[in-house]
């Protein structure tokens, strides 16, 4: 049986345990925090691998990230991620690019048509700024200026100026992420509105407990269970590309000198402590607070996305123009 046939639900044994719900995105909009909070609920089981990417078949990796492990290639391998779930638990998965992916909605519906879909959306310019900083932090992006990074979208879609460490170049299509209504309709066509819950990032941040409660009720689990509020995956600015490259090289053991240094560190400290030390180094030395946004770029992008915000507000029956202050655009 080939890998492609094993993605076919008809070829999958009935005993495979697949997710009952999916957190589909967007990145930098609270999806990681939601994943971490839900996995602490006794009636919910979230796989240890937060982002399997299994259904985003239109975004195959160019290479495997060092130490990231091998992503599941077959439905059986994917289902194995949830083998530890109890029969009475809701099983969930969270890949933050499933909303951006053009194939994920249909692929999920093929194997889990009754699944519930959770999406979190953020004001477009704030989202892109935070997302760009995250890609810099993850060594996917090299262009420090967001405006220039957006200007490179066409070239990069044609394979030019793609950073060598960008395992999935599609992620660099910044403005393509802000087609919110188009993305939501892909899921609506497959699952219907009743199986979808769309959260707004502002609500998630301002009243986290209420937002989590709405998710728990949507999933049909006990919403009275206390879930600790968490703030994970914060946005940072990279102070020094060279210093971050050095820390990254040591962490993955590239080059003879860094491999030797890593071997020394490995001999002296357990794996957990090594990770904490590398993380502390990045937080204290490499990363700093984000700089203030470029005012002119912010204005230009808000004008560009005004129509999308209006359309999204109409789709969700909510005044996002006022919430996100797009009524103040001249």
C-alpha positions, 0 to 999 in steps of 0.5 A: 500500500502506497503512502498516497493510498494510505491517506484514503479513508477507505484504506484506513482500518476502522480502529484508527483513532483520528482527531475529533477537532482541529485547531486550524490557525492562524499562527501568532494568534493564540493557537499555541496557547489554546493547544497548551491549555486544552491539552491540560483538560482531562477530557481532551487528548492533544498529540505531543506533536503540536503541528503534524502538517499531515493534511497541508499536502500543498506545502511539502517540506524541502528538507527536514529541520534538524531535531524536528523529527520525521512528520507522519507520511501515512494515515497510520503514522498520523493516527499513531500520534493519538494512540494514547487517547482514552475512549472517553476523551476528545482528540484534538490536533493543532496545525496553525497553517491548515487555514492557509493551506488550500488542501487541508479542509478537503483532506480533513473532511475525507477522513474526519467529516464530523470533526469540529474546526476552531480558527483564531483570527487577528487584525491583519497588520498586527498578525503580519508583523508578529508573524514576520518576527516569528519567521525571523526567530525560526530561521525561515526568514532573513529579510529583517524589514517586513515591507521588503519581505512582502515585496519579495512575495512574487520572486519567492513564489517563483523560487528566487530569493528564498532563504536557504533555511526556509523548509516551506517557502509558501510560509513567506507569502505573507499577504496570502495569509490574510484571505480570511473569508476565502479560507473560512469558506473552504471549511464551511463548504466541507463542514458547515458553519455549525461545525466551526468556531471562529475566535477573534484574537482580541477576545482571546487576549482580553478575556481568556477564560471566557474564550476557552469556555466557549471552546470547551462548550463547542467541543462538548466537554466540561466547561467548569473545569479550571484551565490555567491561562497561559501566555506562550510563544511570545513575539520577540525582535532579533537583536543580532542575526550573527549571534542567533546563527551561532546559538542555532548552530550550537543547538543543532551541531552544525560544523566541526567546531559547533559539534564539538561544543555541543558534545561538551555541553551534552556531556555536562548537562541533561537534554532538558537543561540544555534546552533551557540554557539555549532558550535562556540565552536566546531570551536574554541575549539574542532577542529583545522587545519588538521595535515600534511598527513602521507607521507608513507601512502600517497605514499602507497595509491597513488600506490594503486589507480594509476590504478584507476586514469589511468582508470578514465582519459581514461573514461573522456578523460582527463589527470588526471595522470598529473593533480593529479601528479600520473606520479611522483610515483616511 
